[in-house]
C-alpha cells in the first residue's frame, strides 16, 4: 500500500537536483582514473545509471520516473533522461 501523502514540488526539485549532482560527481570520479582519455573529446559516459541519494524515499524517485525525468533501471538504479 502506498503512502497517500503527496510529494511537494520542492521535494521533487531538490531530489532531482541531488540526483544530478551525485551523477555528475560519480562521473567525475570515474573520469579521474588514470585510464581516462581526455583528448578523445567524446562525451559518452561509461556511467549512465546510479543509485539515487538515500535521503529521499523511493516514492520520490518513482514520481520522477512518472514525470519522465528519470528512467528506472535494474537493482534500484536510475538513469537521467534530460541530457
N, CA, C and O atoms as a printed pandas DataFrame, in Angstrom:
     atom_number atom_name residue_name chain_id  residue_number  x_coord  y_coord  z_coord
0              1         N          UNK        A               1    0.845   -1.179    0.000
1              2        CA          UNK        A               1    0.000    0.000    0.000
2              3         C          UNK        A               1    0.887    1.238    0.000
3              4         O          UNK        A               1    1.824    1.327    0.793
4              5         N          UNK        A               2    0.610    2.168   -0.858
5              6        CA          UNK        A               2    1.443    3.361   -0.971
6              7         C          UNK        A               2    1.014    4.436    0.018
7              8         O          UNK        A               2   -0.120    4.458    0.497
8              9         N          UNK        A               3    1.954    5.323    0.305
9             10        CA          UNK        A               3    1.700    6.429    1.223
10            11         C          UNK        A               3    0.850    7.472    0.494
11            12         O          UNK        A               3    1.247    7.944   -0.571
12            13         N          UNK        A               4   -0.324    7.844    1.051
13            14        CA          UNK        A               4   -1.196    8.798    0.368
14            15         C          UNK        A               4   -0.711   10.245    0.450
15            16         O          UNK        A               4   -1.284   11.119   -0.201
16            17         N          UNK        A               5    0.336   10.516    1.241
17            18        CA          UNK        A               5    0.839   11.870    1.379
18            19         C          UNK        A               5    1.466   12.320    0.062
19            20         O          UNK        A               5    2.377   11.663   -0.442
20            21         N          UNK        A               6    0.987   13.434   -0.502
21            22        CA          UNK        A               6    1.557   13.895   -1.773
22            23         C          UNK        A               6    2.982   14.414   -1.583
23            24         O          UNK        A               6    3.363   14.869   -0.504
24            25         N          UNK        A               7    3.741   14.333   -2.647
25            26        CA          UNK        A               7    5.121   14.810   -2.641
26            27         C          UNK        A               7    5.112   16.247   -3.135
27            28         O          UNK        A               7    4.541   16.543   -4.185
28            29         N          UNK        A               8    5.735   17.127   -2.390
29            30        CA          UNK        A               8    5.737   18.538   -2.790
30            31         C          UNK        A               8    6.656   18.758   -3.996
31            32         O          UNK        A               8    7.606   18.011   -4.225
32            33         N          UNK        A               9    6.341   19.801   -4.751
33            34        CA          UNK        A               9    7.167   20.150   -5.911
34            35         C          UNK        A               9    8.585   20.496   -5.474
35            36         O          UNK        A               9    9.551   20.189   -6.172
36            37         N          UNK        A              10    8.702   21.141   -4.311
37            38        CA          UNK        A              10   10.026   21.499   -3.797
38            39         C          UNK        A              10   10.852   20.256   -3.476
39            40         O          UNK        A              10   12.054   20.219   -3.736
40            41         N          UNK        A              11   10.199   19.236   -2.907
41            42        CA          UNK        A              11   10.910   17.987   -2.611
42            43         C          UNK        A              11   11.364   17.303   -3.895
43            44         O          UNK        A              11   12.483   16.796   -3.970
44            45         N          UNK        A              12   10.496   17.288   -4.902
45            46        CA          UNK        A              12   10.865   16.678   -6.175
46            47         C          UNK        A              12   12.022   17.433   -6.821
47            48         O          UNK        A              12   12.952   16.824   -7.351
48            49         N          UNK        A              13   11.958   18.750   -6.774
49            50        CA          UNK        A              13   13.012   19.574   -7.368
50            51         C          UNK        A              13   14.342   19.345   -6.641
51            52         O          UNK        A              13   15.383   19.196   -7.280
52            53         N          UNK        A              14   14.306   19.318   -5.321
53            54        CA          UNK        A              14   15.518   19.106   -4.536
54            55         C          UNK        A              14   16.092   17.706   -4.771
55            56         O          UNK        A              14   17.307   17.542   -4.883
56            57         N          UNK        A              15   15.225   16.709   -4.846
57            58        CA          UNK        A              15   15.677   15.337   -5.078
58            59         C          UNK        A              15   16.305   15.206   -6.465
59            60         O          UNK        A              15   17.339   14.557   -6.624
60            61         N          UNK        A              16   15.681   15.819   -7.458
61            62        CA          UNK        A              16   16.215   15.753   -8.825
62            63         C          UNK        A              16   17.574   16.451   -8.891
63            64         O          UNK        A              16   18.493   15.962   -9.547
64            65         N          UNK        A              17   17.699   17.572   -8.226
65            66        CA          UNK        A              17   18.971   18.300   -8.190
66            67         C          UNK        A              17   20.044   17.457   -7.493
67            68         O          UNK        A              17   21.186   17.401   -7.951
68            69         N          UNK        A              18   19.678   16.804   -6.390
69            70        CA          UNK        A              18   20.612   15.939   -5.670
70            71         C          UNK        A              18   21.029   14.751   -6.535
71            72         O          UNK        A              18   22.188   14.337   -6.504
72            73         N          UNK        A              19   20.090   14.202   -7.305
73            74        CA          UNK        A              19   20.400   13.088   -8.197
74            75         C          UNK        A              19   21.403   13.526   -9.256
75            76         O          UNK        A              19   22.390   12.831   -9.501
76            77         N          UNK        A              20   21.158   14.677   -9.888
77            78        CA          UNK        A              20   22.062   15.159  -10.935
78            79         C          UNK        A              20   23.459   15.438  -10.379
79            80         O          UNK        A              20   24.463   15.162  -11.036
80            81         N          UNK        A              21   23.515   15.983   -9.170
81            82        CA          UNK        A              21   24.809   16.275   -8.551
82            83         C          UNK        A              21   25.565   14.978   -8.258
83            84         O          UNK        A              21   26.767   14.886   -8.510
84            85         N          UNK        A              22   24.861   13.979   -7.727
85            86        CA          UNK        A              22   25.507   12.696   -7.431
86            87         C          UNK        A              22   25.991   12.029   -8.722
87            88         O          UNK        A              22   27.082   11.460   -8.752
88            89         N          UNK        A              23   25.197   12.095   -9.773
89            90        CA          UNK        A              23   25.593   11.518  -11.054
90            91         C          UNK        A              23   26.830   12.226  -11.589
91            92         O          UNK        A              23   27.763   11.575  -12.058
92            93         N          UNK        A              24   26.844   13.544  -11.524
93            94        CA          UNK        A              24   27.983   14.322  -12.009
94            95         C          UNK        A              24   29.255   13.967  -11.233
95            96         O          UNK        A              24   30.312   13.752  -11.826
96            97         N          UNK        A              25   29.144   13.907   -9.905
97            98        CA          UNK        A              25   30.310   13.575   -9.088
98            99         C          UNK        A              25   30.786   12.144   -9.337
99           100         O          UNK        A              25   31.988   11.880   -9.336
100          101         N          UNK        A              26   29.860   11.236   -9.547
101          102        CA          UNK        A              26   30.225    9.851   -9.841
102          103         C          UNK        A              26   30.961    9.772  -11.169
103          104         O          UNK        A              26   31.952    9.052  -11.291
104          105         N          UNK        A              27   30.479   10.512  -12.165
105          106        CA          UNK        A              27   31.149   10.531  -13.468
106          107         C          UNK        A              27   32.529   11.173  -13.384
107          108         O          UNK        A              27   33.485   10.676  -13.980
108          109         N          UNK        A              28   32.632   12.274  -12.647
109          110        CA          UNK        A              28   33.935   12.929  -12.486
110          111         C          UNK        A              28   34.925   12.008  -11.790
111          112         O          UNK        A              28   36.097   11.952  -12.164
112          113         N          UNK        A              29   34.461   11.293  -10.787
113          114        CA          UNK        A              29   35.317   10.347  -10.085
114          115         C          UNK        A              29   35.794    9.259  -11.043
115          116         O          UNK        A              29   36.966    8.884  -11.027
116          117         N          UNK        A              30   34.895    8.758  -11.869
117          118        CA          UNK        A              30   35.248    7.721  -12.826
118          119         C          UNK        A              30   36.236    8.251  -13.864
119          120         O          UNK        A              30   37.190    7.563  -14.225
120          121         N          UNK        A              31   36.007    9.478  -14.343
121          122        CA          UNK        A              31   36.880   10.059  -15.358
122          123         C          UNK        A              31   38.258   10.416  -14.823
123          124         O          UNK        A              31   39.204   10.547  -15.600
124          125         N          UNK        A              32   38.390   10.575  -13.507
125          126        CA          UNK        A              32   39.667   10.965  -12.926
126          127         C          UNK        A              32   40.642    9.800  -12.814
127          128         O          UNK        A              32   41.790    9.991  -12.411
128          129         N          UNK        A              33   40.214    8.640  -13.154
129          130        CA          UNK        A              33   41.099    7.473  -13.115
130          131         C          UNK        A              33   42.186    7.616  -14.178
131          132         O          UNK        A              33   42.023    8.356  -15.148
132          133         N          UNK        A              34   43.264    6.922  -13.991
133          134        CA          UNK        A              34   44.418    7.058  -14.883
134          135         C          UNK        A              34   44.151    6.627  -16.311
135          136         O          UNK        A              34   44.823    7.113  -17.221
136          137         N          UNK        A              35   43.209    5.745  -16.548
137          138        CA          UNK        A              35   42.959    5.250  -17.898
138          139         C          UNK        A              35   42.042    6.147  -18.725
139          140         O          UNK        A              35   41.724    5.808  -19.864
140          141         N          UNK        A              36   41.616    7.270  -18.184
141          142        CA          UNK        A              36   40.725    8.187  -18.906
142          143         C          UNK        A              36   41.488    8.886  -20.023
143          144         O          UNK        A              36   42.628    9.308  -19.826
144          145         N          UNK        A              37   40.878    9.011  -21.183
145          146        CA          UNK        A              37   41.490    9.636  -22.350
146          147         C          UNK        A              37   40.883   11.013  -22.605
147          148         O          UNK        A              37   39.934   11.109  -23.384
148          149         N          UNK        A              38   41.385   12.086  -21.985
149          150        CA          UNK        A              38   40.774   13.412  -22.139
150          151         C          UNK        A              38   40.890   13.987  -23.544
151          152         O          UNK        A              38   40.142   14.900  -23.891
152          153         N          UNK        A              39   41.804   13.478  -24.357
153          154        CA          UNK        A              39   41.975   14.023  -25.704
154          155         C          UNK        A              39   40.969   13.476  -26.699
155          156         O          UNK        A              39   40.904   13.939  -27.837
156          157         N          UNK        A              40   40.186   12.496  -26.278
157          158        CA          UNK        A              40   39.235   11.900  -27.216
158          159         C          UNK        A              40   38.125   12.874  -27.586
159          160         O          UNK        A              40   37.606   12.816  -28.700
160          161         N          UNK        A              41   37.752   13.764  -26.679
161          162        CA          UNK        A              41   36.698   14.730  -26.956
162          163         C          UNK        A              41   35.308   14.128  -26.974
163          164         O          UNK        A              41   34.326   14.837  -27.187
164          165         N          UNK        A              42   35.218   12.851  -26.756
165          166        CA          UNK        A              42   33.936   12.155  -26.794
166          167         C          UNK        A              42   33.267   12.255  -25.431
167          168         O          UNK        A              42   33.872   11.904  -24.418
168          169         N          UNK        A              43   32.023   12.731  -25.393
169          170        CA          UNK        A              43   31.297   12.905  -24.137
170          171         C          UNK        A              43   30.379   11.724  -23.838
171          172         O          UNK        A              43   29.354   11.901  -23.179
172          173         N          UNK        A              44   30.716   10.540  -24.300
173          174        CA          UNK        A              44   29.922    9.380  -23.936
174          175         C          UNK        A              44   30.409    8.905  -22.576
175          176         O          UNK        A              44   31.597    8.647  -22.378
176          177         N          UNK        A              45   29.483    8.796  -21.654
177          178        CA          UNK        A              45   29.825    8.418  -20.300
178          179         C          UNK        A              45   29.698    6.918  -20.124
179          180         O          UNK        A              45   28.777    6.287  -20.643
180          181         N          UNK        A              46   30.637    6.363  -19.385
181          182        CA          UNK        A              46   30.525    4.944  -19.070
182          183         C          UNK        A              46   29.507    4.737  -17.966
183          184         O          UNK        A              46   28.856    3.693  -17.913
184          185         N          UNK        A              47   29.362    5.713  -17.087
185          186        CA          UNK        A              47   28.388    5.616  -16.002
186          187         C          UNK        A              47   27.124    6.345  -16.444
187          188         O          UNK        A              47   27.130    7.563  -16.623
188          189         N          UNK        A              48   26.057    5.601  -16.616
189          190        CA          UNK        A              48   24.794    6.209  -17.039
190          191         C          UNK        A              48   23.702    6.070  -15.995
191          192         O          UNK        A              48   22.700    6.784  -16.043
192          193         N          UNK        A              49   23.889    5.144  -15.037
193          194        CA          UNK        A              49   22.876    4.922  -14.003
194          195         C          UNK        A              49   23.550    4.846  -12.639
195          196         O          UNK        A              49   24.662    4.338  -12.499
196          197         N          UNK        A              50   22.842    5.366  -11.639
197          198        CA          UNK        A              50   23.345    5.335  -10.269
198          199         C          UNK        A              50   22.201    5.010   -9.320
199          200         O          UNK        A              50   21.029    5.079   -9.689
200          201         N          UNK        A              51   22.559    4.657   -8.099
201          202        CA          UNK        A              51   21.536    4.545   -7.067
202          203         C          UNK        A              51   21.251    5.961   -6.583
203          204         O          UNK        A              51   22.190    6.730   -6.374
204          205         N          UNK        A              52   20.011    6.324   -6.402
205          206        CA          UNK        A              52   19.688    7.698   -6.017
206          207         C          UNK        A              52   20.106    8.004   -4.585
207          208         O          UNK        A              52   20.289    7.088   -3.783
208          209         N          UNK        A              53   20.258    9.285   -4.258
209          210        CA          UNK        A              53   20.587    9.665   -2.880
210          211         C          UNK        A              53   19.564    9.096   -1.895
211          212         O          UNK        A              53   18.359    9.137   -2.144
212          213         N          UNK        A              54   20.050    8.576   -0.796
213          214        CA          UNK        A              54   19.190    7.863    0.146
214          215         C          UNK        A              54   18.356    8.773    1.040
215          216         O          UNK        A              54   17.469    8.284    1.740
216          217         N          UNK        A              55   18.607   10.070    1.040
217          218        CA          UNK        A              55   17.827   10.945    1.931
218          219         C          UNK        A              55   16.400   11.164    1.434
219          220         O          UNK        A              55   15.588   11.773    2.130
220          221         N          UNK        A              56   16.096   10.677    0.245
221          222        CA          UNK        A              56   14.736   10.786   -0.298
222          223         C          UNK        A              56   14.130    9.402   -0.411
223          224         O          UNK        A              56   14.829    8.452   -0.763
224          225         N          UNK        A              57   12.830    9.265   -0.117
225          226        CA          UNK        A              57   12.180    7.946   -0.164
226          227         C          UNK        A              57   11.973    7.461   -1.608
227          228         O          UNK        A              57   11.980    8.260   -2.545
228          229         N          UNK        A              58   11.794    6.168   -1.770
229          230        CA          UNK        A              58   11.599    5.598   -3.112
230          231         C          UNK        A              58   10.438    6.229   -3.887
231          232         O          UNK        A              58   10.499    6.322   -5.113
232          233         N          UNK        A              59    9.381    6.663   -3.192
233          234        CA          UNK        A              59    8.236    7.238   -3.912
234          235         C          UNK        A              59    8.628    8.516   -4.657
235          236         O          UNK        A              59    8.004    8.851   -5.664
236          237         N          UNK        A              60    9.642    9.230   -4.184
237          238        CA          UNK        A              60   10.113   10.435   -4.880
238          239         C          UNK        A              60   10.716   10.040   -6.223
239          240         O          UNK        A              60   10.442   10.675   -7.242
240          241         N          UNK        A              61   11.532    8.998   -6.224
241          242        CA          UNK        A              61   12.175    8.557   -7.471
242          243         C          UNK        A              61   11.139    7.983   -8.435
243          244         O          UNK        A              61   11.236    8.173   -9.647
244          245         N          UNK        A              62   10.153    7.284   -7.893
245          246        CA          UNK        A              62    9.084    6.744   -8.739
246          247         C          UNK        A              62    8.294    7.875   -9.395
247          248         O          UNK        A              62    7.901    7.763  -10.556
248          249         N          UNK        A              63    8.062    8.950   -8.669
249          250        CA          UNK        A              63    7.348   10.104   -9.228
250          251         C          UNK        A              63    8.175   10.772  -10.322
251          252         O          UNK        A              63    7.624   11.192  -11.340
252          253         N          UNK        A              64    9.475   10.875  -10.130
253          254        CA          UNK        A              64   10.339   11.467  -11.160
254          255         C          UNK        A              64   10.381   10.588  -12.418
255          256         O          UNK        A              64   10.545   11.094  -13.529
256          257         N          UNK        A              65   10.234    9.285  -12.238
257          258        CA          UNK        A              65   10.133    8.385  -13.399
258          259         C          UNK        A              65    8.824    8.659  -14.127
259          260         O          UNK        A              65    8.803    8.745  -15.355
260          261         N          UNK        A              66    7.727    8.796  -13.377
261          262        CA          UNK        A              66    6.417    9.082  -13.987
262          263         C          UNK        A              66    6.442   10.398  -14.758
263          264         O          UNK        A              66    5.789   10.531  -15.793
264          265         N          UNK        A              67    7.200   11.371  -14.248
265          266        CA          UNK        A              67    7.291   12.680  -14.903
266          267         C          UNK        A              67    8.231   12.665  -16.111
267          268         O          UNK        A              67    8.334   13.660  -16.828
268          269         N          UNK        A              68    8.910   11.551  -16.337
269          270        CA          UNK        A              68    9.791   11.443  -17.494
270          271         C          UNK        A              68   11.162   12.069  -17.310
271          272         O          UNK        A              68   11.853   12.337  -18.293
272          273         N          UNK        A              69   11.566   12.304  -16.078
273          274        CA          UNK        A              69   12.885   12.890  -15.820
274          275         C          UNK        A              69   13.944   11.832  -15.571
275          276         O          UNK        A              69   15.125   12.050  -15.842
276          277         N          UNK        A              70   13.520   10.683  -15.052
277          278        CA          UNK        A              70   14.428    9.576  -14.784
278          279         C          UNK        A              70   13.873    8.305  -15.410
279          280         O          UNK        A              70   12.681    8.196  -15.695
280          281         N          UNK        A              71   14.758    7.363  -15.612
281          282        CA          UNK        A              71   14.364    6.051  -16.105
282          283         C          UNK        A              71   14.809    5.026  -15.072
283          284         O          UNK        A              71   15.975    4.998  -14.679
284          285         N          UNK        A              72   13.889    4.191  -14.637
285          286        CA          UNK        A              72   14.219    3.155  -13.661
286          287         C          UNK        A              72   15.001    2.050  -14.351
287          288         O          UNK        A              72   14.649    1.603  -15.442
288          289         N          UNK        A              73   16.057    1.625  -13.699
289          290        CA          UNK        A              73   16.870    0.539  -14.223
290          291         C          UNK        A              73   16.792   -0.659  -13.290
291          292         O          UNK        A              73   15.859   -0.789  -12.497
292          293         N          UNK        A              74   17.772   -1.517  -13.397
293          294        CA          UNK        A              74   17.814   -2.723  -12.585
294          295         C          UNK        A              74   18.450   -2.441  -11.227
295          296         O          UNK        A              74   19.272   -1.534  -11.094
296          297         N          UNK        A              75   18.073   -3.207  -10.244
297          298        CA          UNK        A              75   18.657   -3.202   -8.906
298          299         C          UNK        A              75   18.645   -1.823   -8.249
299          300         O          UNK        A              75   19.613   -1.442   -7.591
300          301         N          UNK        A              76   17.561   -1.076   -8.423
301          302        CA          UNK        A              76   17.421    0.213   -7.765
302          303         C          UNK        A              76   18.210    1.347   -8.396
303          304         O          UNK        A              76   18.383    2.398   -7.781
304          305         N          UNK        A              77   18.685    1.149   -9.598
305          306        CA          UNK        A              77   19.455    2.179  -10.301
306          307         C          UNK        A              77   18.502    3.031  -11.147
307          308         O          UNK        A              77   17.451    2.564  -11.586
308          309         N          UNK        A              78   18.891    4.279  -11.362
309          310        CA          UNK        A              78   18.109    5.185  -12.175
310          311         C          UNK        A              78   19.020    5.910  -13.157
311          312         O          UNK        A              78   20.186    6.174  -12.863
312          313         N          UNK        A              79   18.474    6.226  -14.321
313          314        CA          UNK        A              79   19.200    6.968  -15.347
314          315         C          UNK        A              79   18.553    8.337  -15.541
315          316         O          UNK        A              79   17.344    8.496  -15.370
316          317         N          UNK        A              80   19.362    9.304  -15.896
317          318        CA          UNK        A              80   18.888   10.653  -16.198
318          319         C          UNK        A              80   18.429   10.688  -17.651
319          320         O          UNK        A              80   19.159   10.253  -18.542
320          321         N          UNK        A              81   17.226   11.201  -17.895
321          322        CA          UNK        A              81   16.721   11.289  -19.271
322          323         C          UNK        A              81   16.949   12.653  -19.892
323          324         O          UNK        A              81   16.966   12.764  -21.118
324          325         N          UNK        A              82   17.124   13.693  -19.094
325          326        CA          UNK        A              82   17.330   15.047  -19.618
326          327         C          UNK        A              82   18.808   15.312  -19.801
327          328         O          UNK        A              82   19.494   15.687  -18.850
328          329         N          UNK        A              83   19.311   15.119  -21.019
329          330        CA          UNK        A              83   20.716   15.449  -21.269
330          331         C          UNK        A              83   20.838   16.089  -22.608
331          332         O          UNK        A              83   21.939   16.449  -23.022
